[in-house]
Amino acid sequence: MSKHASSQVSKPPTVAQVLARGIFALAKASDSARTDAQILLAHSLKKDRPWLVAHGESFLTPGQAERYERLIERRASGMPIAYMLASAGFFGREFIVNEHVLIPRPESESLVTEAVAFLRSRVDPMRKAQILRVLDIGVGSGALGCSIAAEVPQAAVEGVDISAEALAVATQNARRLHVHRRCTFVQGDLGAPVAHRSFDLVVANLPYVPTADIAPAPDPVSFEPRLALDGGPDGLDLYRRLLEVAPTLLYPGGLLLLEAAPPLMAALEALVKGAFPDAATVSLGRDLGGQERFVRVQASLP
Ligand SMILES: C[S@@+](CC[C@H](N)C(=O)[O-])C[C@H]1O[C@@H](n2cnc3c(N)ncnc32)[C@H](O)[C@@H]1O
């Protein structure tokens, strides 16, 4: 779909024509070429996808056709759609994303479900101004922490990230979701900025991809920041360091939820058991696809 080719067409192209060309251009780069082409065309035309289906014979203006063509080229190079549209859906809400943050994954949603259920079980209806303290380490876009704040009005969330650029995105998302008064973000290494403080709930989805497994370009993952992916030789470097301090970060009875990839769960669970020899419970949680996805640790009560 080169500029040269499109300039040879005397009549302006129709929705159906550019869609067919876009699908063809994306066939190699994407497993969901049709959906991707529809999303990008709908975005270029500022319409929704059902509109495209009903208006296949509508003509595009040259500006619209060019905008769409540029998007198709970027997508064909492997760039994830979420970065192109600066938006990703997570737990029923839209989050701003850019190349400084990981694109939130649906696999992380069950961790949020677990976190929300735990906090709700802690809500005391007799207390008017109850605050439940939540820490999100490696907060990135704020997908976990802001979703938790949006679901549980008693939650006060602190998000830590080593990346100032990621924290800027999390701050925007907290505002967008109207939870900014209950979310604070601080730059630092793992638990260092909140040392000597305790929380009802700590969540972390730290980088856990083994260094050697980080996909090279043009894999979509290669567009994501290495800082959000690289977990060291076996993927567990950051969790090892976090677990040195994690027991001090939890109130008695508090909950820690740590996300990683299914193949790492047994090793992560073993590390957690070593760090929390007196935990009330240590168990594994599954994502919506039924895969083991997070370790759940409940600190014991005195
Ligand atoms: C896998 S991403 C998770 C982002 C977000 N929590 C989510 O679930 O979508 C990991 C995040 O940890 C951050 N990070 C990496 N090393 C860190 C460190 N030493 N201390 C704090 N954050 C770190 C990265 O910048 C990145 O935003």
The ligand as an SDF file (V2000), in Angstrom:
LIG
                    3D

 27 29  0  0  0  0  0  0  0  0999 V2000
    6.2850   -5.6490   34.4090 C   0  0  0  0  0  0  0  0  0  0  0  0
    6.1540   -3.8990   34.6200 S   0  0  0  0  0  0  0  0  0  0  0  0
    4.6160   -3.8420   35.5260 C   0  0  0  0  0  0  0  0  0  0  0  0
    3.8630   -2.5550   35.3930 C   0  0  0  0  0  0  0  0  0  0  0  0
    2.4630   -2.5640   36.0140 C   0  0  0  0  0  0  0  0  0  0  0  0
    2.5150   -2.8550   37.4240 N   0  0  0  0  0  0  0  0  0  0  0  0
    1.5820   -3.5940   35.3210 C   0  0  0  0  0  0  0  0  0  0  0  0
    1.2700   -4.6300   35.9400 O   0  0  0  0  0  0  0  0  0  0  0  0
    1.1600   -3.3520   34.1710 O   0  0  0  0  0  0  0  0  0  0  0  0
    7.3830   -3.6750   35.8610 C   0  0  0  0  0  0  0  0  0  0  0  0
    7.6100   -2.2550   36.3480 C   0  0  0  0  0  0  0  0  0  0  0  0
    8.6460   -2.3120   37.3570 O   0  0  0  0  0  0  0  0  0  0  0  0
    9.4890   -1.1820   37.2150 C   0  0  0  0  0  0  0  0  0  0  0  0
   10.7860   -1.4860   37.8310 N   0  0  0  0  0  0  0  0  0  0  0  0
   11.8530   -2.1140   37.2870 C   0  0  0  0  0  0  0  0  0  0  0  0
   12.8540   -2.2190   38.1750 N   0  0  0  0  0  0  0  0  0  0  0  0
   12.4130   -1.6250   39.3160 C   0  0  0  0  0  0  0  0  0  0  0  0
   12.9950   -1.3970   40.5850 C   0  0  0  0  0  0  0  0  0  0  0  0
   14.2320   -1.8200   40.8740 N   0  0  0  0  0  0  0  0  0  0  0  0
   12.2690   -0.7470   41.5260 N   0  0  0  0  0  0  0  0  0  0  0  0
   11.0080   -0.3080   41.2380 C   0  0  0  0  0  0  0  0  0  0  0  0
   10.4160   -0.4930   40.0500 N   0  0  0  0  0  0  0  0  0  0  0  0
   11.0950   -1.1490   39.1060 C   0  0  0  0  0  0  0  0  0  0  0  0
    9.5350   -0.9260   35.7210 C   0  0  0  0  0  0  0  0  0  0  0  0
    9.9140    0.3910   35.4330 O   0  0  0  0  0  0  0  0  0  0  0  0
    8.1010   -1.2690   35.3100 C   0  0  0  0  0  0  0  0  0  0  0  0
    7.2900   -0.1270   35.2950 O   0  0  0  0  0  0  0  0  0  0  0  0
  1  2  1  0
  2  3  1  0
  2 10  1  0
  3  4  1  0
  4  5  1  0
  5  6  1  0
  5  7  1  0
  7  8  2  0
  7  9  1  0
 10 11  1  0
 11 12  1  0
 11 26  1  0
 12 13  1  0
 13 14  1  0
 13 24  1  0
 14 15  1  0
 14 23  1  0
 15 16  2  0
 16 17  1  0
 17 18  1  0
 17 23  2  0
 18 19  1  0
 18 20  2  0
 20 21  1  0
 21 22  2  0
 22 23  1  0
 24 25  1  0
 24 26  1  0
 26 27  1  0
M  CHG  2   2   1   9  -1
M  END
$$$$
